[in-house]
Amino acid sequence: MSTLIQELKREHFEIIVMLDEVKELGFLSKEGQKILLSAKDKILSHLEKENEKLYPKIRKAAENDERLKKTLNIIAKDMENVTKSAL
């Protein structure tokens, strides 16, 4: 799982770099829009990866940990909002 975590962290960094580039270029510029659309695709792909590979393992662990279960419920609500915003 640590390999997955490192991969997700790397993707977080890449997304931040892309959004910083958009901020510098301006989201109304052609290049800014191009990078923004690429960032959107990367964010959606990243969220899908988390849903398929990360959260099932956390849900399994939460079966025996009430505190983790509560935290996971909060994260799930936040991620739903993030996904809606990205779309």
TORDO-597945 format. One record per atom (N, C-alpha, C, CB): residue number from 0; residue in three letters; atom name; x, y, z. Coordinates in nm, 3 decimals. Each point is the difference from the previous one (the first is absolute). Glycine has a CB too. Layout:
    k    r   a        x        y        z
  NUM  ALA  CA        X        Y        Z
...
***
This chain:
    k    r   a        x        y        z
    0  MET   N    0.082   -0.120    0.000
    0  MET  CA   -0.082    0.120    0.000
    0  MET   C    0.086    0.126    0.000
    0  MET  CB   -0.179   -0.126    0.120
    1  SER   N    0.300    0.117   -0.065
    1  SER  CA    0.085    0.120    0.004
    1  SER   C    0.037    0.046   -0.141
    1  SER  CB    0.091   -0.075    0.221
    2  THR   N   -0.082   -0.016   -0.316
    2  THR  CA    0.026    0.039   -0.139
    2  THR   C   -0.117    0.081   -0.054
    2  THR  CB    0.142   -0.206   -0.035
    3  LEU   N   -0.262    0.161    0.065
    3  LEU  CA   -0.121    0.073   -0.042
    3  LEU   C   -0.002    0.139    0.062
    3  LEU  CB   -0.126   -0.217   -0.022
    4  ILE   N    0.156    0.226    0.149
    4  ILE  CA    0.000    0.130    0.070
    4  ILE   C    0.101    0.094   -0.064
    4  ILE  CB   -0.069   -0.112    0.215
    5  GLN   N    0.188    0.062   -0.245
    5  GLN  CA    0.102    0.083   -0.064
    5  GLN   C   -0.046    0.047   -0.138
    5  GLN  CB    0.178   -0.125    0.125
    6  GLU   N   -0.243    0.036   -0.198
    6  GLU  CA   -0.052    0.035   -0.133
    6  GLU   C   -0.107    0.109    0.012
    6  GLU  CB    0.049   -0.234   -0.082
    7  LEU   N   -0.138    0.220    0.178
    7  LEU  CA   -0.106    0.100    0.019
    7  LEU   C    0.058    0.134    0.043
    7  LEU  CB   -0.159   -0.183    0.061
    8  LYS   N    0.259    0.180    0.025
    8  LYS  CA    0.066    0.124    0.042
    8  LYS   C    0.066    0.069   -0.118
    8  LYS  CB    0.039   -0.098    0.227
    9  ARG   N    0.026    0.019   -0.314
    9  ARG  CA    0.064    0.056   -0.119
    9  ARG   C   -0.104    0.067   -0.090
    9  ARG  CB    0.181   -0.177    0.012
   10  GLU   N   -0.295    0.110   -0.026
   10  GLU  CA   -0.107    0.057   -0.083
   10  GLU   C   -0.053    0.129    0.062
   10  GLU  CB   -0.061   -0.230   -0.080
   11  HIS   N    0.048    0.234    0.213
   11  HIS  CA   -0.043    0.124    0.066
   11  HIS   C    0.096    0.113   -0.036
   11  HIS  CB   -0.101   -0.132    0.191
   12  PHE   N    0.229    0.104   -0.182
   12  PHE  CA    0.102    0.101   -0.032
   12  PHE   C   -0.013    0.046   -0.146
   12  PHE  CB    0.154   -0.101    0.172
   13  GLU   N   -0.170    0.005   -0.264
   13  GLU  CA   -0.011    0.033   -0.141
   13  GLU   C   -0.123    0.088   -0.027
   13  GLU  CB    0.115   -0.215   -0.057
   14  ILE   N   -0.225    0.184    0.123
   14  ILE  CA   -0.122    0.079   -0.017
   14  ILE   C    0.021    0.142    0.052
   14  ILE  CB   -0.140   -0.209    0.021
   15  ILE   N    0.205    0.221    0.092
   15  ILE  CA    0.027    0.133    0.056
   15  ILE   C    0.088    0.081   -0.094
   15  ILE  CB   -0.021   -0.092    0.232
   16  VAL   N    0.123    0.027   -0.288
   16  VAL  CA    0.088    0.069   -0.096
   16  VAL   C   -0.080    0.048   -0.121
   16  VAL  CB    0.196   -0.142    0.076
   17  MET   N   -0.284    0.056   -0.126
   17  MET  CA   -0.081    0.038   -0.116
   17  MET   C   -0.089    0.120    0.033
   17  MET  CB    0.003   -0.240   -0.080
   18  LEU   N   -0.066    0.236    0.196
   18  LEU  CA   -0.089    0.111    0.038
   18  LEU   C    0.078    0.128    0.025
   18  LEU  CB   -0.159   -0.165    0.099
   19  ASP   N    0.279    0.154   -0.048
   19  ASP  CA    0.086    0.118    0.016
   19  ASP   C    0.035    0.060   -0.137
   19  ASP  CB    0.094   -0.097    0.214
   20  GLU   N   -0.068    0.009   -0.312
   20  GLU  CA    0.029    0.048   -0.136
   20  GLU   C   -0.120    0.075   -0.056
   20  GLU  CB    0.157   -0.192   -0.036
   21  VAL   N   -0.277    0.139    0.058
   21  VAL  CA   -0.121    0.065   -0.049
   21  VAL   C   -0.013    0.137    0.066
   21  VAL  CB   -0.113   -0.223   -0.037
   22  LYS   N    0.141    0.229    0.165
   22  LYS  CA   -0.008    0.126    0.072
   22  LYS   C    0.096    0.103   -0.060
   22  LYS  CB   -0.065   -0.124    0.209
   23  GLU   N    0.186    0.081   -0.241
   23  GLU  CA    0.099    0.091   -0.059
   23  GLU   C   -0.039    0.044   -0.140
   23  GLU  CB    0.176   -0.110    0.137
   24  LEU   N   -0.225    0.016   -0.217
   24  LEU  CA   -0.035    0.030   -0.139
   24  LEU   C   -0.133    0.074   -0.011
   24  LEU  CB    0.128   -0.202   -0.070
   25  GLY   N   -0.213    0.180    0.167
   25  GLY  CA   -0.137    0.053   -0.008
   25  GLY   C   -0.089   -0.104   -0.063
   25  GLY  CB    0.085    0.237   -0.018
   26  PHE   N   -0.199   -0.264    0.082
   26  PHE  CA   -0.086   -0.106   -0.051
   26  PHE   C   -0.075    0.040   -0.126
   26  PHE  CB   -0.023   -0.082    0.232
   27  LEU   N    0.031    0.209   -0.270
   27  LEU  CA   -0.064    0.043   -0.125
   27  LEU   C    0.093   -0.013   -0.120
   27  LEU  CB   -0.140    0.157    0.133
   28  SER   N    0.271   -0.177   -0.107
   28  SER  CA    0.094   -0.017   -0.112
   28  SER   C   -0.018   -0.139   -0.060
   28  SER  CB    0.165    0.160    0.108
   29  LYS   N   -0.129   -0.173   -0.234
   29  LYS  CA   -0.014   -0.131   -0.065
   29  LYS   C    0.084   -0.106    0.070
   29  LYS  CB   -0.042    0.115   -0.217
   30  GLU   N    0.165   -0.081    0.251
   30  GLU  CA    0.088   -0.095    0.067
   30  GLU   C   -0.054   -0.033    0.139
   30  GLU  CB    0.198    0.089   -0.129
   31  GLY   N   -0.247    0.012    0.199
   31  GLY  CA   -0.059   -0.022    0.132
   31  GLY   C   -0.120   -0.094   -0.006
   31  GLY  CB    0.079    0.227    0.069
   32  GLN   N   -0.164   -0.206   -0.170
   32  GLN  CA   -0.117   -0.086   -0.017
   32  GLN   C    0.041   -0.143   -0.033
   32  GLN  CB   -0.133    0.198   -0.077
   33  LYS   N    0.235   -0.211   -0.006
   33  LYS  CA    0.048   -0.133   -0.039
   33  LYS   C    0.051   -0.075    0.124
   33  LYS  CB    0.062    0.087   -0.230
   34  ILE   N    0.017   -0.021    0.312
   34  ILE  CA    0.053   -0.062    0.121
   34  ILE   C   -0.112   -0.029    0.099
   34  ILE  CB    0.220    0.118   -0.034
   35  LEU   N   -0.316   -0.026    0.043
   35  LEU  CA   -0.112   -0.020    0.091
   35  LEU   C   -0.081   -0.124   -0.037
   35  LEU  CB   -0.009    0.248    0.038
   36  LEU   N   -0.015   -0.268   -0.167
   36  LEU  CA   -0.072   -0.119   -0.044
   36  LEU   C    0.081   -0.127    0.029
   36  LEU  CB   -0.113    0.136   -0.180
   37  SER   N    0.244   -0.127    0.161
   37  SER  CA    0.086   -0.115    0.034
   37  SER   C   -0.003   -0.028    0.149
   37  SER  CB    0.148    0.054   -0.195
   38  ALA   N   -0.149    0.052    0.275
   38  ALA  CA   -0.007   -0.016    0.146
   38  ALA   C   -0.132   -0.064    0.039
   38  ALA  CB    0.149    0.201    0.032
   39  LYS   N   -0.256   -0.160   -0.098
   39  LYS  CA   -0.132   -0.060    0.028
   39  LYS   C    0.005   -0.150   -0.026
   39  LYS  CB   -0.115    0.217   -0.061
   40  ASP   N    0.169   -0.255   -0.053
   40  ASP  CA    0.011   -0.143   -0.034
   40  ASP   C    0.084   -0.074    0.104
   40  ASP  CB   -0.023    0.056   -0.244
   41  LYS   N    0.134    0.006    0.286
   41  LYS  CA    0.088   -0.063    0.098
   41  LYS   C   -0.070   -0.013    0.135
   41  LYS  CB    0.200    0.095   -0.120
   42  ILE   N   -0.275    0.008    0.159
   42  ILE  CA   -0.073   -0.005    0.126
   42  ILE   C   -0.104   -0.112   -0.003
   42  ILE  CB    0.035    0.247    0.032
   43  LEU   N   -0.111   -0.256   -0.140
   43  LEU  CA   -0.103   -0.103   -0.009
   43  LEU   C    0.061   -0.140   -0.002
   43  LEU  CB   -0.146    0.161   -0.123
   44  SER   N    0.256   -0.176    0.053
   44  SER  CA    0.071   -0.129   -0.002
   44  SER   C    0.052   -0.035    0.139
   44  SER  CB    0.064    0.039   -0.240
   45  HIS   N   -0.011    0.062    0.308
   45  HIS  CA    0.052   -0.019    0.135
   45  HIS   C   -0.112   -0.043    0.095
   45  HIS  CB    0.179    0.173   -0.044
   46  LEU   N   -0.292   -0.106    0.036
   46  LEU  CA   -0.113   -0.034    0.087
   46  LEU   C   -0.049   -0.142   -0.027
   46  LEU  CB   -0.067    0.241    0.006
   47  GLU   N    0.066   -0.279   -0.131
   47  GLU  CA   -0.040   -0.136   -0.036
   47  GLU   C    0.097   -0.102    0.060
   47  GLU  CB   -0.104    0.086   -0.214
   48  LYS   N    0.233   -0.056    0.206
   48  LYS  CA    0.101   -0.090    0.057
   48  LYS   C   -0.019   -0.014    0.150
   48  LYS  CB    0.161    0.067   -0.181
   49  GLU   N   -0.186    0.045    0.249
   49  GLU  CA   -0.024   -0.006    0.143
   49  GLU   C   -0.123   -0.086    0.031
   49  GLU  CB    0.104    0.228    0.026
   50  ASN   N   -0.210   -0.209   -0.105
   50  ASN  CA   -0.123   -0.077    0.022
   50  ASN   C    0.020   -0.149   -0.022
   50  ASN  CB   -0.130    0.199   -0.070
   51  GLU   N    0.212   -0.234   -0.026
   51  GLU  CA    0.020   -0.142   -0.034
   51  GLU   C    0.105   -0.068    0.086
   51  GLU  CB   -0.066    0.056   -0.231
   52  LYS   N    0.172    0.016    0.266
   52  LYS  CA    0.114   -0.066    0.065
   52  LYS   C    0.020    0.037    0.146
   52  LYS  CB    0.104   -0.004   -0.220
   53  LEU   N   -0.139    0.126    0.260
   53  LEU  CA    0.029    0.044    0.135
   53  LEU   C   -0.119   -0.020    0.094
   53  LEU  CB    0.159    0.165   -0.095
   54  TYR   N   -0.273   -0.111    0.058
   54  TYR  CA   -0.113    0.000    0.091
   54  TYR   C   -0.053   -0.139    0.035
   54  TYR  CB   -0.057    0.218   -0.093
   55  PRO   N    0.059   -0.315    0.002
   55  PRO  CA   -0.044   -0.135    0.042
   55  PRO   C    0.085   -0.056    0.115
   55  PRO  CB   -0.079   -0.040   -0.234
   56  LYS   N    0.209    0.066    0.232
   56  LYS  CA    0.087   -0.047    0.107
   56  LYS   C   -0.029    0.074    0.131
   56  LYS  CB    0.176   -0.058   -0.170
   57  ILE   N   -0.202    0.187    0.158
   57  ILE  CA   -0.032    0.077    0.121
   57  ILE   C   -0.135   -0.043    0.056
   57  ILE  CB    0.135    0.195   -0.087
   58  ARG   N   -0.232   -0.219   -0.001
   58  ARG  CA   -0.132   -0.047    0.046
   58  ARG   C    0.012   -0.133    0.073
   58  ARG  CB   -0.109    0.120   -0.191
   59  LYS   N    0.192   -0.206    0.140
   59  LYS  CA    0.022   -0.131    0.063
   59  LYS   C    0.057    0.020    0.141
   59  LYS  CB    0.039   -0.108   -0.227
   60  ALA   N    0.059    0.195    0.239
   60  ALA  CA    0.060    0.027    0.131
   60  ALA   C   -0.101    0.067    0.094
   60  ALA  CB    0.225    0.022   -0.110
   61  ALA   N   -0.316    0.058    0.053
   61  ALA  CA   -0.099    0.072    0.081
   61  ALA   C   -0.106   -0.093    0.059
   61  ALA  CB    0.039    0.200   -0.143
   62  GLU   N   -0.050   -0.321    0.090
   62  GLU  CA   -0.098   -0.094    0.053
   62  GLU   C    0.024   -0.028    0.149
   62  GLU  CB   -0.020   -0.104   -0.228
   63  ASN   N    0.145    0.114    0.271
   63  ASN  CA    0.036   -0.029    0.138
   63  ASN   C    0.049    0.123    0.077
   63  ASN  CB    0.058   -0.229   -0.074
   64  ASP   N   -0.081    0.347    0.017
   64  ASP  CA    0.050    0.122    0.063
   64  ASP   C   -0.104    0.112   -0.017
   64  ASP  CB    0.242   -0.069   -0.045
   65  GLU   N   -0.317    0.093    0.150
   65  GLU  CA   -0.110    0.097   -0.007
   65  GLU   C    0.050    0.141   -0.032
   65  GLU  CB   -0.126   -0.140    0.164
   66  ARG   N    0.239    0.178   -0.106
   66  ARG  CA    0.056    0.133   -0.027
   66  ARG   C    0.037    0.016   -0.147
   66  ARG  CB    0.086    0.010    0.235
   67  LEU   N   -0.023   -0.112   -0.291
   67  LEU  CA    0.036    0.002   -0.141
   67  LEU   C   -0.126    0.004   -0.087
   67  LEU  CB    0.212   -0.127    0.051
   68  LYS   N   -0.314    0.056   -0.010
   68  LYS  CA   -0.127   -0.001   -0.075
   68  LYS   C   -0.060    0.141   -0.007
   68  LYS  CB   -0.041   -0.239    0.072
   69  LYS   N    0.042    0.310    0.040
   69  LYS  CA   -0.052    0.137    0.004
   69  LYS   C    0.083    0.092   -0.090
   69  LYS  CB   -0.086   -0.038    0.234
   70  THR   N    0.217    0.024   -0.224
   70  THR  CA    0.089    0.081   -0.083
   70  THR   C   -0.023   -0.027   -0.148
   70  THR  CB    0.169    0.001    0.184
   71  LEU   N   -0.185   -0.128   -0.217
   71  LEU  CA   -0.024   -0.039   -0.139
   71  LEU   C   -0.130    0.059   -0.052
   71  LEU  CB    0.127   -0.212    0.039
   72  ASN   N   -0.229    0.218    0.043
   72  ASN  CA   -0.128    0.060   -0.041
   72  ASN   C    0.016    0.148   -0.030
   72  ASN  CB   -0.121   -0.168    0.140
   73  ILE   N    0.201    0.237   -0.060
   73  ILE  CA    0.026    0.143   -0.024
   73  ILE   C    0.076    0.018   -0.131
   73  ILE  CB    0.003    0.044    0.249
   74  ILE   N    0.098   -0.126   -0.269
   74  ILE  CA    0.080    0.008   -0.123
   74  ILE   C   -0.087   -0.029   -0.122
   74  ILE  CB    0.205   -0.070    0.128
   75  ALA   N   -0.292   -0.028   -0.117
   75  ALA  CA   -0.086   -0.037   -0.113
   75  ALA   C   -0.089    0.117   -0.041
   75  ALA  CB    0.001   -0.239    0.077
   76  LYS   N   -0.055    0.311    0.020
   76  LYS  CA   -0.083    0.117   -0.031
   76  LYS   C    0.084    0.108   -0.067
   76  LYS  CB   -0.150   -0.053    0.195
   77  ASP   N    0.270    0.077   -0.142
   77  ASP  CA    0.089    0.100   -0.060
   77  ASP   C    0.037   -0.037   -0.144
   77  ASP  CB    0.089    0.054    0.228
   78  MET   N   -0.058   -0.182   -0.249
   78  MET  CA    0.042   -0.045   -0.133
   78  MET   C   -0.116    0.011   -0.099
   78  MET  CB    0.168   -0.155    0.105
   79  GLU   N   -0.289    0.135   -0.058
   79  GLU  CA   -0.115    0.015   -0.087
   79  GLU   C   -0.009    0.145   -0.050
   79  GLU  CB   -0.122   -0.185    0.123
   80  ASN   N    0.146    0.279   -0.033
   80  ASN  CA    0.000    0.141   -0.039
   80  ASN   C    0.115    0.033   -0.095
   80  ASN  CB   -0.105    0.056    0.219
   81  VAL   N    0.220   -0.113   -0.195
   81  VAL  CA    0.116    0.023   -0.088
   81  VAL   C   -0.030   -0.052   -0.140
   81  VAL  CB    0.158   -0.017    0.197
   82  THR   N   -0.215   -0.102   -0.205
   82  THR  CA   -0.032   -0.059   -0.130
   82  THR   C   -0.101    0.086   -0.075
   82  THR  CB    0.046   -0.229    0.093
   83  LYS   N   -0.149    0.273   -0.022
   83  LYS  CA   -0.101    0.087   -0.064
   83  LYS   C    0.064    0.128   -0.052
   83  LYS  CB   -0.177   -0.094    0.151
   84  SER   N    0.267    0.152   -0.069
   84  SER  CA    0.067    0.123   -0.042
   84  SER   C    0.088   -0.022   -0.121
   84  SER  CB   -0.005    0.079    0.236
   85  ALA   N    0.075   -0.190   -0.238
   85  ALA  CA    0.090   -0.030   -0.113
   85  ALA   C   -0.080   -0.020   -0.128
   85  ALA  CB    0.164   -0.106    0.157
   86  LEU   N   -0.281    0.047   -0.145
   86  LEU  CA   -0.083   -0.021   -0.119
   86  LEU   C   -0.060    0.131   -0.047
   86  LEU  CB   -0.051   -0.232    0.075
***
